[in-house]
């Protein structure tokens, strides 16, 4: 468990929590899981400590999962695409929840398997 050296304000932690959980909008509405974190990141990155870093992680993860889903669709013809798409669905459910809890506890977040589009 890696914790930030500087204490993060409770309000900041809650906004980071909301940014991570907003990714789950894709599962309920079919959209918004990229747009809402993007808006939060763009509007709050200079106001909330660690929002710039974690916002980039969220967007990188969302773009990576979108790319993986797009690759999985044509691969469904040879059945491996179904496995990849199920994995993408599972990862997009699990990692935002794990990282939301970490962000709320003031710990460093990490989205493994993400391609770094935003640095």
VODREN-826111 format. One record per atom (N, C-alpha, C): residue in one letter; atom name; x, y, z. Coordinates in nm, 3 decimals, padded with zeros to 5 digits, always signed. Example, Ala and Ser with C-alpha at 12.3 -4.5 7.8 and 13.67 -1.06 7.14 Angstrom:
<nodes>
{A,N,{+01.319,-00.569,+00.780}};
{A,CA,{+01.230,-00.450,+00.780}};
{A,C,{+01.320,-00.330,+00.780}};
{S,N,{+01.285,-00.225,+00.708}};
{S,CA,{+01.367,-00.106,+00.714}};
{S,C,{+01.290,+00.003,+00.787}};
</nodes>
This chain:
<nodes>
{X,N,{+00.085,-00.116,+00.000}};
{X,CA,{+00.000,+00.000,+00.000}};
{X,C,{+00.090,+00.124,+00.000}};
{X,N,{+00.088,+00.196,-00.110}};
{X,CA,{+00.170,+00.315,-00.122}};
{X,C,{+00.081,+00.438,-00.101}};
{X,N,{+00.115,+00.519,-00.003}};
{X,CA,{+00.036,+00.635,+00.034}};
{X,C,{+00.112,+00.760,-00.008}};
{X,N,{+00.038,+00.863,-00.050}};
{X,CA,{+00.100,+00.991,-00.082}};
{X,C,{+00.166,+01.047,+00.042}};
{X,N,{+00.279,+01.116,+00.022}};
{X,CA,{+00.351,+01.175,+00.134}};
{X,C,{+00.273,+01.292,+00.196}};
{X,N,{+00.205,+01.368,+00.111}};
{X,CA,{+00.128,+01.482,+00.161}};
{X,C,{-00.017,+01.439,+00.185}};
{X,N,{-00.074,+01.485,+00.293}};
{X,CA,{-00.213,+01.449,+00.320}};
{X,C,{-00.306,+01.516,+00.220}};
{X,N,{-00.404,+01.441,+00.172}};
{X,CA,{-00.500,+01.494,+00.076}};
{X,C,{-00.627,+01.531,+00.151}};
{X,N,{-00.678,+01.651,+00.124}};
{X,CA,{-00.800,+01.696,+00.190}};
{X,C,{-00.916,+01.602,+00.162}};
{X,N,{-01.006,+01.594,+00.255}};
{X,CA,{-01.122,+01.505,+00.243}};
{X,C,{-01.205,+01.538,+00.119}};
{X,N,{-01.227,+01.666,+00.092}};
{X,CA,{-01.305,+01.706,-00.025}};
{X,C,{-01.235,+01.666,-00.154}};
{X,N,{-01.103,+01.678,-00.156}};
{X,CA,{-01.026,+01.638,-00.273}};
{X,C,{-01.034,+01.488,-00.294}};
{X,N,{-01.024,+01.412,-00.185}};
{X,CA,{-01.034,+01.266,-00.196}};
{X,C,{-01.171,+01.224,-00.249}};
{X,N,{-01.275,+01.295,-00.205}};
{X,CA,{-01.409,+01.261,-00.252}};
{X,C,{-01.425,+01.291,-00.401}};
{X,N,{-01.366,+01.399,-00.449}};
{X,CA,{-01.374,+01.430,-00.590}};
{X,C,{-01.294,+01.330,-00.673}};
{X,N,{-01.180,+01.286,-00.621}};
{X,CA,{-01.104,+01.182,-00.688}};
{X,C,{-01.183,+01.051,-00.692}};
{X,N,{-01.251,+01.020,-00.582}};
{X,CA,{-01.337,+00.902,-00.576}};
{X,C,{-01.445,+00.910,-00.683}};
{X,N,{-01.510,+01.025,-00.694}};
{X,CA,{-01.615,+01.043,-00.793}};
{X,C,{-01.561,+01.031,-00.935}};
{X,N,{-01.441,+01.084,-00.959}};
{X,CA,{-01.381,+01.075,-01.092}};
{X,C,{-01.358,+00.929,-01.131}};
{X,N,{-01.310,+00.848,-01.037}};
{X,CA,{-01.287,+00.706,-01.067}};
{X,C,{-01.419,+00.632,-01.087}};
{X,N,{-01.516,+00.658,-01.002}};
{X,CA,{-01.644,+00.588,-01.012}};
{X,C,{-01.727,+00.633,-01.132}};
{X,N,{-01.702,+00.753,-01.183}};
{X,CA,{-01.779,+00.801,-01.298}};
{X,C,{-01.753,+00.717,-01.423}};
{X,N,{-01.645,+00.641,-01.423}};
{X,CA,{-01.618,+00.550,-01.535}};
{X,C,{-01.725,+00.442,-01.547}};
{X,N,{-01.789,+00.411,-01.437}};
{X,CA,{-01.891,+00.306,-01.437}};
{X,C,{-02.018,+00.347,-01.509}};
{X,N,{-02.028,+00.473,-01.547}};
{X,CA,{-02.143,+00.518,-01.625}};
{X,C,{-02.159,+00.438,-01.754}};
{X,N,{-02.046,+00.394,-01.810}};
{X,CA,{-02.053,+00.311,-01.932}};
{X,C,{-02.137,+00.186,-01.909}};
{X,N,{-02.127,+00.129,-01.793}};
{X,CA,{-02.198,+00.004,-01.765}};
{X,C,{-02.347,+00.025,-01.747}};
{X,N,{-02.387,+00.145,-01.705}};
{X,CA,{-02.528,+00.171,-01.678}};
{X,C,{-02.598,+00.247,-01.790}};
{X,N,{-02.527,+00.339,-01.855}};
{X,CA,{-02.591,+00.420,-01.957}};
{X,C,{-02.539,+00.392,-02.097}};
{X,N,{-02.426,+00.325,-02.108}};
{X,CA,{-02.368,+00.296,-02.238}};
{X,C,{-02.272,+00.405,-02.285}};
{X,N,{-02.273,+00.518,-02.220}};
{X,CA,{-02.182,+00.627,-02.254}};
{X,C,{-02.156,+00.708,-02.127}};
{X,N,{-02.070,+00.804,-02.136}};
{X,CA,{-02.043,+00.890,-02.021}};
{X,C,{-01.922,+00.848,-01.941}};
{X,N,{-01.878,+00.725,-01.953}};
{X,CA,{-01.764,+00.676,-01.875}};
{X,C,{-01.632,+00.737,-01.918}};
{X,N,{-01.631,+00.799,-02.035}};
{X,CA,{-01.512,+00.872,-02.079}};
{X,C,{-01.534,+01.022,-02.068}};
{X,N,{-01.654,+01.065,-02.104}};
{X,CA,{-01.683,+01.208,-02.110}};
{X,C,{-01.684,+01.272,-01.970}};
{X,N,{-01.749,+01.209,-01.874}};
{X,CA,{-01.758,+01.266,-01.739}};
{X,C,{-01.620,+01.276,-01.673}};
{X,N,{-01.536,+01.170,-01.675}};
{X,CA,{-01.402,+01.187,-01.617}};
{X,C,{-01.319,+01.291,-01.692}};
{X,N,{-01.339,+01.302,-01.824}};
{X,CA,{-01.267,+01.403,-01.901}};
{X,C,{-01.305,+01.543,-01.855}};
{X,N,{-01.434,+01.567,-01.837}};
{X,CA,{-01.480,+01.698,-01.791}};
{X,C,{-01.429,+01.727,-01.649}};
{X,N,{-01.437,+01.628,-01.563}};
{X,CA,{-01.387,+01.645,-01.425}};
{X,C,{-01.238,+01.677,-01.428}};
{X,N,{-01.163,+01.603,-01.508}};
{X,CA,{-01.018,+01.624,-01.515}};
{X,C,{-00.986,+01.763,-01.568}};
{X,N,{-01.052,+01.803,-01.678}};
{X,CA,{-01.024,+01.934,-01.739}};
{X,C,{-01.060,+02.050,-01.647}};
{X,N,{-01.167,+02.036,-01.571}};
{X,CA,{-01.211,+02.147,-01.487}};
{X,C,{-01.144,+02.149,-01.350}};
{X,N,{-01.096,+02.035,-01.302}};
{X,CA,{-01.045,+02.027,-01.165}};
{X,C,{-00.895,+01.998,-01.154}};
{X,N,{-00.826,+01.978,-01.265}};
{X,CA,{-00.686,+01.936,-01.257}};
{X,C,{-00.595,+02.037,-01.189}};
{X,N,{-00.631,+02.164,-01.195}};
{X,CA,{-00.549,+02.266,-01.130}};
{X,C,{-00.599,+02.300,-00.990}};
{X,N,{-00.717,+02.254,-00.954}};
{X,CA,{-00.776,+02.287,-00.825}};
{X,C,{-00.759,+02.176,-00.722}};
{X,N,{-00.759,+02.053,-00.766}};
{X,CA,{-00.755,+01.938,-00.674}};
{X,C,{-00.621,+01.867,-00.687}};
{X,N,{-00.561,+01.847,-00.572}};
{X,CA,{-00.431,+01.781,-00.567}};
{X,C,{-00.442,+01.638,-00.619}};
{X,N,{-00.349,+01.601,-00.707}};
{X,CA,{-00.339,+01.468,-00.768}};
{X,C,{-00.446,+01.441,-00.875}};
{X,N,{-00.533,+01.539,-00.903}};
{X,CA,{-00.635,+01.518,-01.007}};
{X,C,{-00.571,+01.506,-01.144}};
{X,N,{-00.467,+01.583,-01.170}};
{X,CA,{-00.403,+01.577,-01.301}};
{X,C,{-00.347,+01.438,-01.325}};
{X,N,{-00.275,+01.386,-01.229}};
{X,CA,{-00.214,+01.252,-01.240}};
{X,C,{-00.321,+01.144,-01.253}};
{X,N,{-00.418,+01.144,-01.164}};
{X,CA,{-00.519,+01.039,-01.165}};
{X,C,{-00.617,+01.053,-01.281}};
{X,N,{-00.644,+01.177,-01.322}};
{X,CA,{-00.730,+01.198,-01.438}};
{X,C,{-00.668,+01.141,-01.564}};
{X,N,{-00.539,+01.159,-01.580}};
{X,CA,{-00.468,+01.101,-01.695}};
{X,C,{-00.473,+00.949,-01.690}};
{X,N,{-00.457,+00.893,-01.571}};
{X,CA,{-00.465,+00.747,-01.556}};
{X,C,{-00.603,+00.696,-01.598}};
{X,N,{-00.707,+00.767,-01.556}};
{X,CA,{-00.844,+00.727,-01.589}};
{X,C,{-00.866,+00.731,-01.740}};
{X,N,{-00.825,+00.840,-01.802}};
{X,CA,{-00.846,+00.855,-01.946}};
{X,C,{-00.764,+00.755,-02.025}};
{X,N,{-00.640,+00.730,-01.982}};
{X,CA,{-00.558,+00.628,-02.048}};
{X,C,{-00.624,+00.491,-02.038}};
{X,N,{-00.678,+00.459,-01.922}};
{X,CA,{-00.743,+00.331,-01.902}};
{X,C,{-00.868,+00.318,-01.990}};
{X,N,{-00.948,+00.423,-01.995}};
{X,CA,{-01.070,+00.420,-02.075}};
{X,C,{-01.038,+00.405,-02.223}};
{X,N,{-00.937,+00.476,-02.272}};
{X,CA,{-00.899,+00.464,-02.413}};
{X,C,{-00.842,+00.326,-02.443}};
{X,N,{-00.765,+00.271,-02.351}};
{X,CA,{-00.710,+00.136,-02.369}};
{X,C,{-00.821,+00.032,-02.375}};
{X,N,{-00.919,+00.043,-02.287}};
{X,CA,{-01.030,-00.052,-02.287}};
{X,C,{-01.117,-00.037,-02.414}};
{X,N,{-01.135,+00.085,-02.461}};
{X,CA,{-01.208,+00.107,-02.585}};
{X,C,{-01.135,+00.044,-02.702}};
{X,N,{-01.006,+00.062,-02.707}};
{X,CA,{-00.924,+00.003,-02.813}};
{X,C,{-00.930,-00.150,-02.807}};
{X,N,{-00.922,-00.206,-02.687}};
{X,CA,{-00.929,-00.352,-02.672}};
{X,C,{-01.066,-00.404,-02.715}};
{X,N,{-01.172,-00.331,-02.683}};
{X,CA,{-01.306,-00.373,-02.724}};
{X,C,{-01.321,-00.367,-02.875}};
{X,N,{-01.264,-00.264,-02.937}};
{X,CA,{-01.270,-00.254,-03.083}};
{X,C,{-01.192,-00.367,-03.152}};
{X,N,{-01.082,-00.408,-03.092}};
{X,CA,{-01.005,-00.520,-03.146}};
{X,C,{-01.082,-00.651,-03.126}};
{X,N,{-01.154,-00.661,-03.015}};
{X,CA,{-01.225,-00.785,-02.983}};
{X,C,{-01.341,-00.812,-03.078}};
{X,N,{-01.405,-00.708,-03.128}};
{X,CA,{-01.524,-00.727,-03.212}};
{X,C,{-01.495,-00.811,-03.336}};
{X,N,{-01.395,-00.777,-03.418}};
{X,CA,{-01.370,-00.863,-03.535}};
{X,C,{-01.317,-01.002,-03.496}};
{X,N,{-01.253,-01.011,-03.380}};
{X,CA,{-01.201,-01.140,-03.336}};
{X,C,{-01.311,-01.234,-03.287}};
{X,N,{-01.432,-01.184,-03.277}};
{X,CA,{-01.543,-01.270,-03.238}};
{X,C,{-01.572,-01.377,-03.344}};
{X,N,{-01.528,-01.351,-03.465}};
{X,CA,{-01.545,-01.450,-03.571}};
{X,C,{-01.468,-01.579,-03.542}};
{X,N,{-01.359,-01.566,-03.468}};
{X,CA,{-01.282,-01.686,-03.431}};
{X,C,{-01.295,-01.715,-03.281}};
{X,N,{-01.399,-01.661,-03.220}};
{X,CA,{-01.440,-01.685,-03.082}};
{X,C,{-01.350,-01.627,-02.974}};
{X,N,{-01.225,-01.596,-03.003}};
{X,CA,{-01.138,-01.538,-02.900}};
{X,C,{-01.185,-01.398,-02.861}};
{X,N,{-01.255,-01.332,-02.951}};
{X,CA,{-01.306,-01.198,-02.924}};
{X,C,{-01.404,-01.195,-02.807}};
{X,N,{-01.481,-01.303,-02.791}};
{X,CA,{-01.575,-01.310,-02.679}};
{X,C,{-01.501,-01.311,-02.545}};
{X,N,{-01.390,-01.383,-02.542}};
{X,CA,{-01.308,-01.389,-02.420}};
{X,C,{-01.246,-01.252,-02.391}};
{X,N,{-01.194,-01.188,-02.496}};
{X,CA,{-01.133,-01.056,-02.478}};
{X,C,{-01.237,-00.955,-02.432}};
{X,N,{-01.354,-00.958,-02.493}};
{X,CA,{-01.459,-00.863,-02.456}};
{X,C,{-01.508,-00.886,-02.313}};
{X,N,{-01.516,-01.011,-02.272}};
{X,CA,{-01.554,-01.041,-02.133}};
{X,C,{-01.447,-00.989,-02.037}};
{X,N,{-01.321,-01.004,-02.074}};
{X,CA,{-01.211,-00.951,-01.992}};
{X,C,{-01.215,-00.801,-01.982}};
{X,N,{-01.243,-00.735,-02.093}};
{X,CA,{-01.254,-00.589,-02.093}};
{X,C,{-01.368,-00.546,-02.001}};
{X,N,{-01.481,-00.613,-02.011}};
{X,CA,{-01.595,-00.580,-01.925}};
{X,C,{-01.562,-00.597,-01.778}};
{X,N,{-01.492,-00.704,-01.745}};
{X,CA,{-01.454,-00.730,-01.607}};
{X,C,{-01.355,-00.626,-01.555}};
{X,N,{-01.257,-00.593,-01.638}};
{X,CA,{-01.157,-00.493,-01.597}};
{X,C,{-01.219,-00.355,-01.579}};
{X,N,{-01.315,-00.319,-01.667}};
{X,CA,{-01.378,-00.187,-01.655}};
{X,C,{-01.472,-00.179,-01.536}};
{X,N,{-01.505,-00.291,-01.479}};
{X,CA,{-01.585,-00.292,-01.357}};
{X,C,{-01.496,-00.292,-01.232}};
{X,N,{-01.392,-00.372,-01.233}};
{X,CA,{-01.309,-00.393,-01.114}};
{X,C,{-01.213,-00.278,-01.086}};
{X,N,{-01.133,-00.237,-01.186}};
{X,CA,{-01.028,-00.137,-01.160}};
{X,C,{-01.080,-00.001,-01.116}};
{X,N,{-01.190,+00.051,-01.173}};
{X,CA,{-01.239,+00.180,-01.120}};
{X,C,{-01.281,+00.172,-00.973}};
{X,N,{-01.340,+00.061,-00.933}};
{X,CA,{-01.382,+00.046,-00.794}};
{X,C,{-01.261,+00.038,-00.701}};
{X,N,{-01.163,-00.043,-00.739}};
{X,CA,{-01.041,-00.057,-00.659}};
{X,C,{-00.971,+00.078,-00.645}};
{X,N,{-00.956,+00.148,-00.757}};
{X,CA,{-00.885,+00.276,-00.753}};
{X,C,{-00.966,+00.386,-00.686}};
{X,N,{-01.098,+00.378,-00.689}};
{X,CA,{-01.180,+00.475,-00.617}};
{X,C,{-01.158,+00.458,-00.466}};
{X,N,{-01.152,+00.335,-00.421}};
{X,CA,{-01.127,+00.309,-00.279}};
{X,C,{-00.988,+00.358,-00.240}};
{X,N,{-00.889,+00.329,-00.325}};
{X,CA,{-00.753,+00.377,-00.298}};
{X,C,{-00.748,+00.529,-00.292}};
{X,N,{-00.813,+00.595,-00.387}};
{X,CA,{-00.812,+00.742,-00.391}};
{X,C,{-00.879,+00.800,-00.267}};
{X,N,{-00.986,+00.737,-00.224}};
{X,CA,{-01.057,+00.785,-00.106}};
{X,C,{-00.973,+00.765,+00.021}};
{X,N,{-00.886,+00.666,+00.021}};
{X,CA,{-00.799,+00.642,+00.136}};
{X,C,{-00.668,+00.720,+00.128}};
{X,N,{-00.649,+00.798,+00.020}};
{X,CA,{-00.527,+00.876,+00.005}};
{X,C,{-00.409,+00.795,-00.047}};
{X,N,{-00.436,+00.679,-00.105}};
{X,CA,{-00.331,+00.594,-00.160}};
{X,C,{-00.311,+00.624,-00.308}};
{X,N,{-00.196,+00.584,-00.360}};
{X,CA,{-00.169,+00.600,-00.503}};
{X,C,{-00.251,+00.499,-00.582}};
{X,N,{-00.301,+00.545,-00.695}};
{X,CA,{-00.382,+00.459,-00.781}};
{X,C,{-00.299,+00.409,-00.898}};
{X,N,{-00.345,+00.299,-00.958}};
{X,CA,{-00.274,+00.241,-01.071}};
{X,C,{-00.372,+00.163,-01.157}};
{X,N,{-00.364,+00.185,-01.287}};
{X,CA,{-00.442,+00.107,-01.382}};
{X,C,{-00.344,+00.027,-01.467}};
{X,N,{-00.319,-00.099,-01.430}};
{X,CA,{-00.227,-00.179,-01.511}};
{X,C,{-00.286,-00.207,-01.648}};
{X,N,{-00.205,-00.243,-01.741}};
{X,CA,{-00.243,-00.275,-01.878}};
{X,C,{-00.285,-00.153,-01.959}};
{X,N,{-00.269,-00.032,-01.906}};
{X,CA,{-00.310,+00.088,-01.978}};
{X,C,{-00.198,+00.137,-02.068}};
{X,N,{-00.238,+00.178,-02.188}};
{X,CA,{-00.145,+00.243,-02.280}};
{X,C,{-00.140,+00.390,-02.240}};
{X,N,{-00.022,+00.448,-02.239}};
{X,CA,{-00.008,+00.585,-02.191}};
{X,C,{-00.028,+00.684,-02.307}};
{X,N,{-00.154,+00.723,-02.329}};
{X,CA,{-00.186,+00.823,-02.431}};
{X,C,{-00.157,+00.963,-02.379}};
{X,N,{-00.196,+00.988,-02.253}};
{X,CA,{-00.170,+01.116,-02.187}};
{X,C,{-00.055,+01.095,-02.090}};
{X,N,{+00.045,+01.182,-02.098}};
{X,CA,{+00.162,+01.167,-02.010}};
{X,C,{+00.166,+01.277,-01.908}};
</nodes>
